[in-house]
Amino acid sequence: MLGDDAFLAFVRYAPLLFVFAGVCVVLWLARQRLPSELQPDVLAALSETEALTPRVIRERPPLAYQNIDLKLLEIVLEHLCSAGQVVRWYENVGSERQVVYRRVGAPTA
């Protein structure tokens, strides 16, 4: 009988723990940026003349001052490639083959 009281005391506060956890998840998600929100910053970090790897792109301003996951950056770069704003190709660096990106220049009239 004594064990039941401890269990019931814990279960009584369980709904409050779920509410607190839900609020924490919503606050964390509110701080996350969507790929569409990152596109202008990624375009600003890219170069029209240099071929850059995703790691180098992440270290260039304005992305250098933000905490961006490399996988999210690659997703944004792929969206920009699909939109025709960025080109992608592969270069051999040493014995490795790395993907590099370059921003497409504005068309001249």
Helices and strands as residue ranges (DSSP letters): H 2-31, H 35-45, H 54-59, G 63-65, H 70-83, E 86-93, E 96-103
